[in-house]
Amino acid sequence: VQLQASGGGLVQPGGSLRLSCAASGSIFSTNVMGWYRQAPGKQRELVAVISSGGSTNYADSAKGRFTISRDNAKNTVYLQMNSLKPEDTAVYYCNFRGLASYWGQGTQVTVSS
């Protein structure tokens, strides 16, 4: 499985970004896709995940601000991030879990004025 993430960038506090991640290859139909992030000097942490059936799970820091969604026909997961804060600055990694776990290359999100 290959993962191609896009959509990161520089945004001011209070702004929005939308991340996308497309999976390709041998994709098991029952799977979980999601986003994790890693800030400098910190461990990688969960942001949000969504199952192929549509069940979601969010980190407390993401609840109410971020929305994860997916298009199963395109094997693509999205993360809409609103009301961004400087503490959201990190490299965001896409993850696919089917029969095995796969990671995308990471996309930088920087929230700064």
Residue pairs with C-beta under 8 A, 6 or more apart in sequence:
1 23
1 24
1 25
1 26
1 27
1 96
1 98
1 100
1 102
2 23
2 24
2 25
2 102
3 21
3 22
3 23
3 94
3 95
3 96
3 102
3 103
3 104
3 105
4 21
4 22
4 24
4 104
4 105
5 19
5 20
5 21
5 92
5 93
5 94
5 104
5 105
5 106
5 107
6 19
6 20
6 21
6 107
7 17
7 18
7 19
7 20
7 79
7 107
8 17
8 19
8 92
8 107
8 108
8 109
9 17
9 108
9 109
9 110
10 110
10 111
10 112
11 17
11 84
11 109
11 110
11 111
12 111
12 112
12 113
13 84
13 85
13 86
13 111
13 112
13 113
14 83
14 84
15 84
15 111
16 80
16 81
16 82
16 83
16 84
17 81
17 84
17 109
18 78
18 79
18 80
18 81
19 35
19 78
19 79
19 81
19 92
19 94
19 107
19 109
20 76
20 77
20 78
21 33
21 35
21 76
21 77
21 78
21 94
21 104
22 74
22 75
22 76
23 33
23 75
23 76
23 77
23 96
23 102
24 75
27 75
27 96
27 98
28 98
28 99
29 52
30 51
30 52
30 98
31 51
31 52
31 96
31 97
31 98
32 49
32 50
32 51
32 52
32 95
32 96
32 97
33 49
33 50
33 52
33 70
33 77
33 94
33 95
33 96
33 97
34 46
34 47
34 48
34 49
34 50
34 57
34 68
34 77
34 94
34 95
34 97
35 47
35 48
35 49
35 68
35 77
35 79
35 92
35 93
35 94
35 95
36 44
36 45
36 46
36 47
36 92
36 93
36 95
37 44
37 45
37 47
37 88
37 90
37 91
37 92
37 93
37 109
38 44
38 45
38 90
38 91
38 93
38 106
39 87
39 89
39 90
39 91
42 90
44 93
45 59
46 57
46 59
47 58
47 59
47 61
47 62
47 66
47 79
47 92
48 56
48 57
48 58
48 59
48 62
48 66
48 68
48 79
49 56
49 57
49 68
49 95
50 56
50 57
50 68
50 69
50 70
50 77
52 70
52 72
54 70
56 68
58 66
58 68
61 87
61 88
65 81
65 82
65 83
65 84
66 79
66 80
66 81
66 82
67 79
67 80
67 82
68 77
68 78
68 79
68 80
69 77
69 78
69 80
70 76
70 77
70 78
71 78
77 94
79 92
81 88
81 109
84 109
84 111
85 111
86 111
86 112
87 111
88 109
88 111
89 109
89 110
89 111
89 112
90 109
91 106
91 107
91 108
91 109
92 106
92 107
92 108
92 109
93 103
93 104
93 105
93 106
94 103
94 104
95 101
95 102
95 103
95 104
96 102
